[in-house]
Amino acid sequence: MRQQLSLMDALTDRRDKGRLVWIFNIGAESVWHNISKGVSDPQEQEVVNRIEEMNLLLCRKQDIMILRKQPDPDYLDMLENLGFELPRIEIPEGESDDPFVSISQLILQDEALLERLQLYGMQGRAAYEETYLVPYAVTQWEEEIAHTCEIPYIGAPSDICKLVNDKIFSRQAAIELGFPVSSGTVCATVEEIRRECLAIGTADADAQIIIKEPYGASGKGLYLLQGTQKLDATLSVMSRFARKQNNPDQAWLVERWHKKQMDLNYQIYIHPDGDVEVFSLKRQIVDGTVYIGSYMPSGVSESIRQQSRQYAMELGHYLYEKQYRGIASIDAFIDESGELIPVIEINGRFTLSTYISLLPQVFGLRIFRSRYFRHITKERLTYQALCQTLEEHDLLYTSLHPFGVWIYTAGTLSASKTTSGYNNRIFAIVIADTQKEAQRLEEQLEHVIAGL
């Protein structure tokens, strides 16, 4: 089935066109590469699964959003009051007790839901308005849903997505395009990793070294070393991990870790006809190797902005030639000398940063700072209670209080109970008119979260 609709057009200038069926199938890397879950924490996975709610920030009223659970009514009321359009929400029947079962697997097990999706597609075609599947990422399961329901999906075939999401592909693409890259190399064996780390350490005794699994996500599969003192212990852990994954000879990427001035992210959309659209350059806030927030606007110089746009256009056309289509989220940084390193990782899928990229369309041109907190509370934290706490500190953003803090997911609050208490992931956005005000609100937010 031929893809016609431009996703970016549908989310901006042509919001009344077509119908989109959204799936937040986070964890696609484990499907592309058949990675064992090992001893991963099922309670933590329950929280991760509920991040799906941030997909509602992109939905339109005629769309369909498939979620694991019905969202908190207070959360839905908040979205509507702030001007977001609520889609039809579908919940697969017979949810598995295993949180590692993908939302797409749940859909494929629900024959009644598959029939409804097929009907939506038929209704759209009868009205000359095509229905499209829009997953977080395309794996063979989303392809199966699209085939079963006779609904085309927006994105590239799963084997192309798998290729593009490999960190080694990212580095090789940057080199092939002549982009500046970090010093380092691809290593096929543990001994090659050892030699490259020692070479970097010999050249600069104070250098930090990053060893990357080619397809890890969310900060996983990354080993950051200060010098080479703990190299042997790290390689021992990596070897055990590779054997556990039944892939002892997989390649790894070894690079010098820069003392960065700024981490950046930019989004590109590769249209079906090959046009490349660059949007949402953000400053990324990173704790070590873990993403904890974004700043929009990024605050970079006009020179860096123009450079990043040029690199993004070249990369988009390169990916199109590799048969990639749809959203790609690119991580970059400005190094210690002020040089832009435009590609350190290509995410051939949505990222958490993608879902907040169109906020100016709802709120206007403001200062946005997204923050992500992992916090355990002794008592269950509800969406209403958290908003009330923010309101008591004169921090809550509302239509009548047009600066402050907005909590943009509810299901990630108290999603599971551990022996220590309730496990919360708090996704917040500071909205302000000036950088000074944004800084003040962000500091207040940190104080409130710490006191929960």
KEVEXZA-950227 format. One record per residue (C-alpha): residue in one letter; x, y, z. Coordinates in steps of 0.02 Angstrom, whole numbers, plus 50000, padded with zeros to 5 digits. Example, Ala and Ser with C-alpha at 12.3 -4.5 7.8 and 13.67 -1.06 7.14 Angstrom:
residues 2
a506154977550390;s506844994750357;
This chain:
residues 452
m500005000050000;r500695016749948;q500985029750082;q500245046550033;l500005057350187;s501415068050257;l501425065850446;m502095083350478;d500745091050368;a499425081050464;l500105087450631;t500265105650579;d499405113550429;r498205099350383;r497585093350551;d495865089250481;k496565077150351;g496605058350368;r496535047750525;l498055041850622;v498125026250731;w499485029050860;i500475015150947;f501815018651078;n502805002451059;i504315007651163;g505674994351175;a505794991050988;e507664987651003;s507314971151092;v506214965950946;w507414971050808;h508874962150891;n507984948450991;i508794954351152;s508454944151308;k507654953951450;g508784944951574;v508474950851751;s507624967151701;d506444973851834;p504604970551789;q504044984351908;e505154996751819;q504484990651652;e502704994051710;v503185012351735;v504065013251566;n502525006251479;r501445020551545;i502545033551461;e501365029751317;e500235043851376;m501395057351308;n500865051651135;l499225060751170;l500165077251148;l500215073850959;c498475066550932;r497015074750843;k495165072650880;q494855060750733;d496345049750779;i496425033450877;m497675030551017;i497935012751076;l498465012351259;r498764998751387;k497645007251515;q496355021051518;p497175037451574;d496715046551734;p495155057351700;d495985072351785;y497425070751663;l496265070151512;d495305085251578;m496945094751594;l497425090951413;e495735096651349;n495745112551454;l497465117151384;g496885115351205;f497435097751158;e496265087251052;l495795070551128;p495725055551011;r494695039751027;i495605028651151;e495635009751123;i496244997351255;p496704979551202;e495714966251293;g496544952851398;e498134962251447;s499564950451488;d500234949951665;d501964951051588;p502434969651570;f503744964951441;v502404959951316;s502354973751186;i500774984051158;s500854977950978;q500804959751035;l499274963851140;i498444971450987;l498824956150881;q498034945051014;d496414955151014;e495404949750861;a493974961750900;l495164976550905;l495984971050742;e494254970350661;r493854987950724;l495494994650655;q495114986450488;l493394994750490;y494175011750526;g495265009450374;m493785004550265;q492775019550326;g494215031150286;r494425024550110;a492545026050080;a492665044550128;y494275046850025;e495225049750188;e496565036450215;t496925029350387;y498765027150435;l499635017650574;v500935028350666;p502015017950783;y503405024050896;a504515012550793;v504225000050653;t504604981750691;q503894966050613;w502424966750735;e501834983850675;e502044977850497;e500924963050541;i499604974650616;a499634985450460;h499484970150346;t498104962050449;c497064978050460;e497454983850283;i498095000450350;p499725007750282;y501005013250412;i502025029150415;g503865024950422;a505145013650341;p505134994650332;s505704986350493;d507354979950421;i507814997850369;c507335004550541;k508394991150622;l509884996350516;v509695015050548;n509545012650737;d511255004250747;k512525016150825;i513865009350710;f512795014250561;s512655031750635;r514535033750645;q514835026450472;a513505037750397;a514315053150474;i516035048050409;e515355044350236;l514535061550231;g516155069950285;f515455076050451;p516605079050600;v516565064150719;s517295059350887;s518955050350887;g518675031650900;t518325016050801;v517215000750782;c517884985350872;a517394967450832;t518194958650982;v518564961851164;e520434962751124;e520114976250993;i519114986051123;r520564984451245;r521834990651117;e520785005651065;c520445010651246;l522295009451288;a522725019751133;i521525033551186;g522165032651365;t523985033551309;a523645048951203;d522755057551347;a522905050351523;d521415060751582;a520285055751438;q518585048151472;i518125033651358;i516385028051306;i516055010251248;k514395008251159;e513344993151121;p512734996350942;y510874995650980;g510625000251163;a509315013251208;s508875024651355;g510655024951420;k510825005951419;g512284996951339;l513465011551375;y515055010151478;l515905026451528;l517695025051591;q518785038051675;g520465032551606;t520895014051592;q521045008751774;k519394999251773;l519554993151594;d519804974651634;a518314974151752;t517224982951623;l517754971151484;s517354956251595;v515584962751623;m515374966051436;s515974948551391;r514714940551510;f513344951551437;a513794946651258;r513784928151303;k512104930451388;q511404937951228;n512134923151132;n513174935251029;p514954934651097;d515714942550941;q514564957550916;a515394973850867;w515574988350989;l515945006650965;v517375014551064;e517525033651066;r518355047251167;w517085055651281;h517115074351253;k516995087851385;k515475094851297;q514875112751300;m513115107151257;d512115091651208;l510875094351067;n509455085250982;y508595089250819;q507155080750731;i506955077550546;y505485071350446;i505835062850280;h504295064950172;p503715050850057;d504345060749907;g506075063449982;d505865081150047;v506735083650215;e505975094250352;v507065099550499;f506215104650661;s506395106650848;l508225109650886;k508375107351075;r509695108051207;q509735091151294;i510025089651481;v510995073651515;d511545065851679;g513065055651626;t512305045751484;v510475047151537;y509285059951462;i508375070151596;g507645084751498;s507645097051354;y507685115951332;m506755124851192;p507365136051118;s509095128251124;g510065144451153;v511375140451021;s512155153850911;e511445157550740;s513015149950664;i512735133350754;r510895133850708;q511305135750524;q512635122150531;s511465109950616;r510125113150486;q511345110150343;y511985094050421;a510195088450454;m509675091250274;e511175081450208;l510845067350330;g508995066850285;h509375065050099;y510665051550140;l509375041850242;y508105043650102;e509345035449983;k509465021250110;q507565019250093;y507185027150263;r505585037350281;g504705046150425;i505325053450589;a507145052650642;s507815059950803;i509665064550800;d510815067350949;a512275079350928;f513415090051036;i514565105151039;d516295099751096;e517515108451211;s518235118751066;g516525124751008;e516425113050858;l514745105050817;i514805086050808;p513165083950713;v512845065250730;i513235054350880;e511655043950868;i510245042150741;n508605036050813;g507605029550666;r506015031050767;f505155043050886;t506025047651048;l505335055351208;s505985071851140;t504885070050984;y503255070651080;i503605088051150;s504275095050987;l502645103350932;l502205111851096;p502405129451021;q500915125150910;v499825123751067;f500625136351185;g501395148851065;l503205154651061;r503715152751242;i505195146451342;f505015127651373;r506075117051489;s505605098651504;r506245089051655;y506175070751699;f506275064651879;r506355046951950;h505675048152127;i505025035752256;t503645041252375;k503035032152530;e501215035852487;r500375033752318;l500575049552213;t499065053752106;y499015066051963;q497765076952056;a498825076952215;l500405081852120;c499515095952029;q498785101952194;t500515102252273;l501165112652128;e499685124352145;e500025126652330;h501775132552282;d501045144152147;l501895133452014;l500475124951921;y500245130251739;t498415132751689;s497505142651556;l497225156051689;h499005155051757;p500015155951595;f501725152251666;g502265138051779;v502455119151779;w501405106851680;i501465087951717;y501215079451550;t500955061151598;a499915053551737;g500095034751715;t501945035451762;l501485041251937;s501415027152066;a501355014751923;s502095001252034;k502474998352218;t504194992552273;t504864987852444;s505465005952459;g503805013752410;y502925019552252;n503975020852094;n503635037152002;r504275044551841;i503805062851837;f503805071451668;a503655090251689;i503775105451577;v504175122951636;i503315136251530;a503915154351546;d504155170451450;t505985173451495;q507495162551530;k507665170351702;e505885165751747;a506125148251676;q507685145751783;r506755151451939;l505285139851905;e506435125151868;e507365127452033;q505705128452127;l505115112652039;e506675103152092;h506375108652273;v504555102952269;i504975085952192;a506345083052320;g505075086052459;l503745074052396;
